[in-house]
Amino acid sequence: MNLVRSELLKIRTTSTWWIFGLISLPLWALTLLINWLQTDALASGNFGDVPPEQAEQIQAVQAVDNLAANVYTNGQFFGLLIVMLLGIIVVTSEFFHQTVTTTFLTVPHRTAVMVAKLVAAAVLAMLFWLVTTVLNLMFGALILNSVDVGAQLGNDAVWRALGLNAVAYLLWSVLGVGIGVLIRSQIGATVTGILLYLGGSIGAVAVLSILASRYGEWINKLQVVVPSLASSLMVSGTEIPGNPPRWAGAAVLIGYAVVAGLIGALTMRRRDIS
């Protein structure tokens, strides 16, 4: 516990935490506005003529469970990016400020240090999840009431989505720590993480769409192997026809996090720090 407190103290005594907090708030507000407009459009159901192959998907997306889950997990896309970057900084700040040698001289057991960093990153991730969830519960109920579907706070699908969203935040913090260990440069690791996250999401959607139009809709099921898309899949309120099942998204993300954590621990134990 002392090591974890030490890692959290390193974050609290720098401007990192409040800078990320200030960045997160407007991004959360922007996605809330977008989700409000999207929820209103879906609840109204004014789509005109829909191709038969898309009708079932739209019906699933319009389901109350899905509308509520989407609103109450608002801000996930940017929130996961933020906690990943925090996980990166938990590790790379040691190399950036050249305190890593002192850390390992004080605590020679590198595995213990690595575990402490993972726990500290997880605590920060849960803090960000908690704050956004409280805000979502407050404003999400207003949005859902405004489109006449009710707050849905007694709906099991809502609480399942919130729980899986917490798991997603936790796992992305682990991925961030793993990236930070593999790429010791703070700038290099941060840029790499952003490119992998944003590029992976946008690029994967574009590539899969092109391939699906040529080889068939089954290609779209491969989106589950993209971590950011797997996270979004986890918190959908209902199973969407044509998409992989929600449990597959959770399984893939857990796999990535476990691999990142193990590689990070092994790398930190063996790599020359001097």
Secondary structure, DSSP 8 states (H G I E B T S, - for coil): -HHHHHHHHHHHTSSHHHHHHHHHHHHHHHHHHHHHHHHHHHHHT---S--HHHHHHHHHHHSHHHHHHHHHTTTHHHHHHHHHHHHHHHHHHHHHTT-HHHHHHH---HHHHHHHHHHHHHHHHHHHHHHHHHHHHHHHHHHHHHTTS---TT-HHHHHHHHHHHHHHHHHHHHHHHHHHH---HHHHHHHHHIIIIIHHHHHHHHHHHHHHHH-GGGGGGGGGSHHHHHHHHT-SS--TTS--HHHHHHHHHHHHHHHHHHHHHHHHHS---
